[in-house]
Amino acid sequence: AAQSAAAAADMAAELASDAEVTVQTRVTTALGLSAPLMAVVTAGILTITGTALPPAVTDVVTTLAAASAPMTLVGLGATLPFALSIHQNRQIVALIGLRYTLGLVA
């Protein structure tokens, strides 16, 4: 019985180790394929080498960069589940209404 318990413990430890390696591999792969990380690495390489991009490419990148923050917020809003009570919804609507009213007055 003691041998089978030890064997079971060894097998569980091996499976846990395999699961950790799998998770690490997935995270590493996801980071490697991350567009923001690739952009930062590319920008770093261009900066270090002193390479300048053509004006047409710079204009496109500037436009995309300006749209980055709003699109990130839209993406977060579309994917995050909101479970608010009616009281919280009323407070949010009142705050937004106040901000719009002050914006129109100012």
ZAMARGU-4260 file (C-alpha; in steps of 0.2 Angstrom, whole numbers, plus 5000, padded with zeros to 4 digits):
<rodrens>
0) 5000/5000/5000 | 5014/5012/5004 | 5023/5008/4987 | 5007/5012/4978 | 5004/5028/4987
5) 5022/5033/4984 | 5020/5029/4965 | 5004/5039/4965 | 5012/5054/4973 | 5027/5052/4960
10) 5014/5052/4946 | 5005/5067/4953 | 5021/5077/4954 | 5026/5072/4936 | 5009/5078/4930
15) 5010/5094/4939 | 5027/5097/4932 | 5021/5093/4914 | 5006/5105/4917 | 5018/5119/4923
20) 5029/5117/4908 | 5013/5117/4896 | 5007/5133/4904 | 5024/5141/4903 | 5025/5136/4885
25) 5008/5143/4881 | 5012/5160/4890 | 5029/5161/4881 | 5021/5157/4864 | 5007/5170/4867
30) 5020/5183/4872 | 5030/5179/4857 | 5015/5182/4846 | 5009/5198/4855 | 5008/5212/4842
35) 5012/5226/4855 | 5028/5216/4861 | 5033/5214/4842 | 5030/5233/4840 | 5041/5237/4855
40) 5055/5226/4849 | 5054/5232/4831 | 5054/5250/4838 | 5069/5246/4849 | 5079/5239/4835
45) 5075/5254/4823 | 5080/5266/4837 | 5096/5257/4841 | 5101/5255/4823 | 5096/5273/4819
50) 5085/5268/4805 | 5071/5281/4800 | 5055/5275/4793 | 5048/5283/4777 | 5035/5297/4779
55) 5021/5287/4772 | 5024/5273/4785 | 5026/5286/4799 | 5009/5294/4794 | 5000/5277/4795
60) 5008/5272/4811 | 5004/5288/4819 | 4986/5286/4814 | 4985/5269/4821 | 4994/5274/4837
65) 4980/5288/4840 | 4967/5275/4838 | 4975/5262/4849 | 4969/5268/4866 | 4951/5271/4861
70) 4950/5254/4853 | 4958/5246/4868 | 4944/5253/4879 | 4931/5247/4866 | 4938/5230/4867
75) 4938/5229/4886 | 4920/5236/4886 | 4915/5222/4874 | 4923/5208/4883 | 4921/5212/4902
80) 4905/5205/4910 | 4897/5218/4920 | 4885/5213/4933 | 4879/5228/4942 | 4864/5231/4953
85) 4850/5243/4949 | 4856/5255/4962 | 4874/5255/4954 | 4866/5257/4937 | 4857/5272/4943
90) 4872/5280/4950 | 4882/5277/4934 | 4868/5285/4923 | 4867/5300/4935 | 4886/5302/4935
95) 4887/5301/4916 | 4872/5313/4914 | 4881/5325/4926 | 4897/5325/4916 | 4887/5327/4899
100) 4877/5342/4907 | 4893/5350/4914 | 4901/5348/4897 | 4887/5356/4888 | 4886/5371/4900
105) 4905/5374/4900
</rodrens>
